Amino acid sequence: MRKNILFTAVFFVFGVLLSNAQEVSYGIRIGANLSSISSNDIPKDLEDSRLGIVAGFLAEYPLTEKWSVQPEFQYSSLGNDDKSLNVDYLQLPVFLKYNFSNYFNIHAGPQIGLKIWEWEDDNVIETNFNTFNISAVGGIGANITENFFADLRYDFGLSNIIDDKNIPEGAKGNTRNIQLSVGYKL
């Protein structure tokens, strides 16, 4: 039932966006992630944050002069510094963006991630991760020129990313991520 409502809402939003297609702008972005897995089940000596990359594509659909919707498709490396806690995702964030001026904006929205890689080594204990990661993301952005921009975001994981089927006591963990990126709008 909830999936049907979600799919209906997504198709409605994209239908409205496509009706304003003449004003759409597209772009690319690349940056750095400082991420970690927040969990009581991870030993203290494995809690160091991982420095990773983020790269992707975006489209911005204006709704009014100040408001727009910005879906993105990106690669993001997440997890902790210890290799057994490294996991990479393809992510689809969808932001509602408010432009204070031609130079500054805030944006927030949901994000779903699809796991595409996790560290595997038969010689050490490894962590298995769930296929999907759902997050809430918020950020601020600055337009440096008409085409170049920068943004700073915080990503708060809402879903448990640790696959605990093989752990008798279970395990829980959520992603946390600070992201700084630059981009170019075509």
ChimeraX attribute file (.defattr): number of C-alpha atoms within 10 A of each C-alpha:
attribute: neighborCount
match mode: 1-to-1
recipient: residues
	/A:1	5
	/A:2	7
	/A:3	8
	/A:4	9
	/A:5	9
	/A:6	11
	/A:7	11
	/A:8	11
	/A:9	12
	/A:10	12
	/A:11	11
	/A:12	12
	/A:13	12
	/A:14	13
	/A:15	11
	/A:16	12
	/A:17	19
	/A:18	13
	/A:19	10
	/A:20	12
	/A:21	12
	/A:22	9
	/A:23	12
	/A:24	15
	/A:25	14
	/A:26	14
	/A:27	17
	/A:28	18
	/A:29	20
	/A:30	19
	/A:31	18
	/A:32	19
	/A:33	24
	/A:34	21
	/A:35	24
	/A:36	24
	/A:37	27
	/A:38	18
	/A:39	16
	/A:40	10
	/A:41	12
	/A:42	15
	/A:43	8
	/A:44	9
	/A:45	7
	/A:46	15
	/A:47	17
	/A:48	15
	/A:49	18
	/A:50	21
	/A:51	18
	/A:52	19
	/A:53	18
	/A:54	21
	/A:55	18
	/A:56	18
	/A:57	18
	/A:58	21
	/A:59	18
	/A:60	21
	/A:61	25
	/A:62	19
	/A:63	15
	/A:64	9
	/A:65	9
	/A:66	13
	/A:67	16
	/A:68	19
	/A:69	22
	/A:70	22
	/A:71	18
	/A:72	20
	/A:73	18
	/A:74	18
	/A:75	20
	/A:76	23
	/A:77	24
	/A:78	26
	/A:79	29
	/A:80	25
	/A:81	19
	/A:82	14
	/A:83	16
	/A:84	18
	/A:85	23
	/A:86	24
	/A:87	20
	/A:88	20
	/A:89	21
	/A:90	21
	/A:91	22
	/A:92	20
	/A:93	21
	/A:94	22
	/A:95	22
	/A:96	18
	/A:97	24
	/A:98	19
	/A:99	18
	/A:100	11
	/A:101	11
	/A:102	12
	/A:103	13
	/A:104	16
	/A:105	18
	/A:106	18
	/A:107	21
	/A:108	21
	/A:109	18
	/A:110	18
	/A:111	22
	/A:112	19
	/A:113	20
	/A:114	16
	/A:115	20
	/A:116	14
	/A:117	14
	/A:118	20
	/A:119	15
	/A:120	15
	/A:121	10
	/A:122	6
	/A:123	6
	/A:124	8
	/A:125	9
	/A:126	15
	/A:127	17
	/A:128	19
	/A:129	20
	/A:130	13
	/A:131	14
	/A:132	17
	/A:133	22
	/A:134	22
	/A:135	21
	/A:136	17
	/A:137	20
	/A:138	17
	/A:139	19
	/A:140	17
	/A:141	21
	/A:142	18
	/A:143	19
	/A:144	15
	/A:145	11
	/A:146	11
	/A:147	11
	/A:148	16
	/A:149	19
	/A:150	18
	/A:151	20
	/A:152	17
	/A:153	19
	/A:154	20
	/A:155	22
	/A:156	19
	/A:157	22
	/A:158	17
	/A:159	16
	/A:160	20
	/A:161	23
	/A:162	23
	/A:163	16
	/A:164	16
	/A:165	10
	/A:166	9
	/A:167	10
	/A:168	7
	/A:169	8
	/A:170	11
	/A:171	17
	/A:172	16
	/A:173	20
	/A:174	19
	/A:175	23
	/A:176	21
	/A:177	22
	/A:178	17
	/A:179	21
	/A:180	19
	/A:181	18
	/A:182	19
	/A:183	21
	/A:184	19
	/A:185	18
	/A:186	11
